[in-house]
């Protein structure tokens, strides 16, 4: 299934709903690390998608209990993806 998502999103990276589906799928299979990898790719591919950022933040909040960890993770990805 990864190959299908990867191929589709390589061709249509702006389909933010499929990034969410991909992250959900990875969560069922491999857990937190793979989900974060998908969201990291998503925020780089669809930098200005509020939906992607909301999903990413919701996942981070539900995964980590420490606000400092959440804040630093989101800041890191925002600084990398919004360098223009």
C-alpha positions, 0 to 999 in steps of 0.5 A: 500500500505504501508504494501506491500512496507514494506513487500517487502523492508523487504525482499529486502532492496537493491532495492533502486528504490522501496524506491524512489517509496515508498517515492513518494507514501507517498508524495502523501498521507501524505506529508513531514514527511512520506517521510522523514521517508521513506528516513531515513529507506532507508539510513539505509537499503542501506547505500552505495547507491549513488542513495538513498542519491541523492534522499534524498538530492534532496528531502531535498533541495526541501523541505527546503529553509535553507541550514543549516537545509539541511546540519544538516539533512544530516549530522545526517543521514550520521553519524547514517548510516555510523558508521563502 
